[in-house]
Amino acid sequence: MVVFRIDRRSGVATYLQIVRQVEQALRMGALEEGDRLPTAAQVAAETKVNPNTTLKAYRELERAGLAEVRQGAGTFITRTLVPAQDGPTAPLRASLVEWLNEARAQGLSGQEADALFRSACATVYPAETDL
C-alpha cells in the first residue's frame, strides 16, 4: 500500500504528486501488478485533498497504462516499473548499491545519501526539477 504525502509548497500540482508517488512506488517494488490503490475518499481523508484530484491522478495513471479502474472494485495496478535485475541497467544498479554502501560506511544516513544523490541528479539533469 502506498501512503501519499502532499507538499502544498512544492509548486507541483497535487494530482501530479500522486502520480509521481505511484510511479516511484512502482519503481521501488512497493506496488506490484494487481495491487489495489486506495480509494479517492481514503486519499482525501488522509491527505486533505479533494477526491476529484485523486480521480484525476488515477485517470492519468490509467492513460499511462499503469492502472485500470474496475467498476465497483477500485483502481488496480496493471504493470510494474521495476527494472529487470539482469537487464541493461543492472551494472548501474550494482554501482549505485556500492556507492550507497560506501556512503553508509562514511557515516551518512539514508536521508543524507538521498539528498546527496538528488543534488547530483539536479546537476546532471537540471531540466527535471522533480528529482
Buried (B, 14 or more C-beta within 10 A) or exposed (E): EBEBEBEEEEEBEBBBBBBEBBBEBBEEEBBEEEBBBBBBEBBBEEBEBBBEBBBBBBBBBBEEEBBBBEEEEBBBBBBBBBEEEEEEEEEEEEEEEEEBEEBEEEEBEEEEBEEEBEEEEEEEEEEEEEE
